[in-house]
Amino acid sequence: MLRFYLKGLFRDRSRSLLPIIVVTIGVTLVVLANSWVTGVLEDMVVFNARFATGHVKIMSRSYFENRSQQPNDLALIGTSALMASLKSEYPEMQWVERIQFGGLVDVPDENGETRTQGPGGGMAVDLLSDESREIERLNLEKSLVKGRIPQTPFEIILSDQFAGKLEVEPGDTVTLISSTMYGAMSITNFTVSGTIKFGTAALDRGGMVADISGIRQALDMTDATGEILGYFPSGEYDDVEAASFAAAFNEKYSNPQDEFSPVMATLREQSNMSGFLDLIDYFKGIIVTIFVVVMSIVLWNSGLLGGLRRYGEMGLRMAIGEEKGHIYRSLIIESVFIGLAGSVIGTLFGLFFSSLMARGIDISGMMQNSTMMMQGVMKAKITPAAYYLGFFPGLIATVLGTVLAGIGIYKRQTAQLFKELQA
Amino acid sequence: MTHTIHMTAGLLLITSIAAAQPSGKEILDRIDQNMSAESRYVKSKMIIHGPRTSRTIESETWAAGESAFTEYLAPARERGTKMLKLEDQLWIFSPATDRTIQLSGHLLRQSVMGSDLSYEDMMEDPDLASKYDAVVTGSETVDDRECWIVEMHAKTEDVAYQKRKLWVDRQRFIPLKEELYAKSGQLLKKTELSDIQQHGSRWYPGRIVYKDMLKTGSGTEFIVDEISFDVEIPEYLLSKAALR
């Protein structure tokens, strides 16, 4: 019987071609949209985790409350002891200390007077220890445009755009005018060791990276740090694990009465990341729902048109004694085949286009004035969900469309059939 | 008849109070006579009470008119840092970097060595009468001293604080308390002056506590260890040559 239906579909292309094309286009779009949005949002999460949030981050309670200002006067003190505790209690995690700093970068002329200057924001990370993986984590080596990674505490990397604006080259001396953690003015000379392209407009405008030991001296932050970032060994963010990890840490170390006691926050709790993470989950549901509704309406209409075209055939089948229910079921079985074919083809097309877009689209030109931490290249990402996310809605929408369109069969009156056929 | 006598007595009382109360302008002139000088030398300590720790910074300052030169003596991190103000310009010399940086724009609003004082505060001309209109709004006792309450409004826009409120000692004409406001009316800073000492014909505070109301911490104590008025200041000390 199934072969009979299949033969019918193959021989009468007008019965199957249009619905298959419609389902294929729909499923392709669902797979592509899912891969694109997943890729872009997950890239943002990974990028923010590497540069700003870690998978978990430890700060003082008051620093956490004012974290948007990166207030080093509220930094953690006695961090060498805290780092030692963290490394012994949670050896599987990777712990790194970072200091976010801002200031004016002043370039002297041959007389030591200001030649040019501009505001910048920087990140102090461990660049000099043998065990540090920060260079790799921040992709610094590959992002270098000129020069090299700092090899001494008082060397600094400037964003290539910022260096160009200040007219400095590797080897030149710049003076960082900033504030110590006690609020005093700090004036420190650094040698530019290289220039870098961060790939995000906000950082490329005035970003810098220096070794944490040099910045500690500059900002009078001996045994202090703004933030301690923790990374899971897998490199992947796991929200459930991070939340339980943070709860355990805060229970042990954090004191709500002491504004300078350490507190651990998960990636989700920082930098509006929770919105992004929720968006990734919601988006899949939203596109599937929209797809099923829209496709069902399109296929319902297509089924109605097909029903009109096959009006005579249905009439004849009923006239020779075929039950309405049997005809209805046969239409639904046909739609399952159509849905299967369209979903398979659509999934394949969707995966193909997603793999093309996984190479990335450069949008850095559109983000010149952006202040968001976003990468300049947006890439799609094919996840396991891409293999089935479009498949089932494609099938469901086709069947649903046929179920709605086929209801008309039950409205036909047997008594009228021969009159209709004679006509 | 009794009614007329009461009225006359009341009027006489009001007139005598009005006669005893100096005008705002007169009070500001008397304050300037105490606080301003042709030139002065001050050796001072600044104790900054931060939210977690207190730090003491020692310095020497030579000032004449609108020019001032300060050299920091302690702690070790700040020793040798020099600051020069020439009219409305300010330079800082950092010995560690061998750089002289001119401060302008928003940098002038930064705190001096992490204290509750900004560079803008330090650059302010101490002469109040030329910058502000003043009105006496009442009287109050501060530290057991009878004070006039004087409200000052800036004559021009180019001052750090558009409104100031002073509690001025009625006898010595020295402020004992001050509140500094932004144009919006927000209270920005409070100062308390104490340990008032006589130096010749003038009165001058030995201790001033500044509190930046927008900062955490318990304020900054400015303690005058040594002060001399109308001293001879070598010309080079108030020039850029003194910075290196």
Interface residues (C-beta under 8 A of the other chain):
Chain A: D73 L74 I77 L104 D106 P108 G112 E113 T114 T175 I177 S179 T180 Y182 G183 A184 M185 I187 T188 N189 D220 E259 F260
Chain B: I48 G50 P51 R52 T53 R55 R77 E78 I92 S94 A96 T97 D98 R99 T100 I101 Q102 L107 Q110 S111 V112 M113 G114 S115 K215
